[in-house]
Amino acid sequence: RNNIQGINNTHTGTWPAIGIDIVSGNNCVVKNNFISNVTGDMTGGFAFSPSFGVSGIRVQAGTGHAILNNSVNLFGLRAGTATTSLLTAGLAIASTASTGLDVRNNILANNITGGLSPTANVAIYLPSGGGAGMALLNNKNSYYSGSGALAGVGQQGTTATNPNLATLPALLGYTSTLGNATNDNASTASTGAVPYATSTDLHITTAATEWATGATIGSVANDFDGDARPQGLSYDKGADEVLYSCSAPTASVGGPQSICALGTTAGLGGNAPAPGTGTWSVESGGAGTFAPNANDPNATFTHTSGAGPIVLRWTITEPDCPTTTADVTVSIPVCDDSDPCTTDACVGGVCLHPDSLRRQRPLHHRCLRGRRVRVHPDR
């Protein structure tokens, strides 16, 4: 874990400035580093390669390196006289000979300005002519860049151009050919504000899109500050894992209820979900509506169809935390007792069978031993 900042190559001949440089060896692991404010004088120009450009992290040689959970922030107008053929990159992979690289969960931000066209100020630089043999794993990264013609997400090759992989789809179109078809399909790109606390304090907050959106990488067990990863269910991108604890309560509900068909329950007795969000849903047995809405803990349920029993579920969710649920079972009684001498009724969710025919003694029909019979009116 390193905090590297303020590297400035002031030579007017325009020589490289690099935060972290891998120039030899294999299977190096670069993780949990803050790298910011790396820059250099642009007067000499003609520095369109990782050998002469500005790089937050540069992979110059070697195979099997892992570049994981790093935060890079390059920014500011380059010193010197504006010239042409300049390259700056948050991460630069110099050669197709660097095979088997694992590049994930990094925040690569480059908002350096300066230079004349053709110039490329990009989040990531890749060598041209790469193919499946590079076996590159490059995903779940966040790319930030400026919005001008000289800025973009990526660049391939040392032929001086404005960014030729300027958008995330363009970058994905190339990286997906470098050994993993899914490369960059879960990365993001933005020309908006970087997610850091300041330009050189590269901590993030839960408001950042990088929070809880990283890949799970078991070998990165903590962050720049030594805090454990993950704090919730998912890893954060970048070198900082936001300190976070789940505080929503475990879901609980009231007891079972019984209602008549098309009737309405009493309040269902869900607990308050704050700071999480609670939602009622029908899991099985029928259909109906919740009032005043499905997010009210003590909502009522009105039956519209289905024979029941109906299972209603209260679900509490909180970002990056386990989901909890609790169920209320609502019975819909069937009140037909198949007795022709009684009137079937459901009142308050309870079946009633008053012996109405026996009590009324109608003129033409009477009940005898459970049977309804016709008798002469004079008898």
Helices and strands as residue ranges (DSSP letters): E 3-5, E 8-9, E 17-22, E 29-31, E 34-36, E 39-40, E 54-59, E 66-68, E 71-77, E 84-93, E 102-104, E 107-113, E 116-126, G 132-134, E 137-139, E 142-145, E 151-156, H 168-175, E 188-190, E 257-258, E 277-284, E 287-291, E 300-305, E 310-317, E 324-331, E 345-347, E 350-352, H 356-360, E 365-368, E 371-374
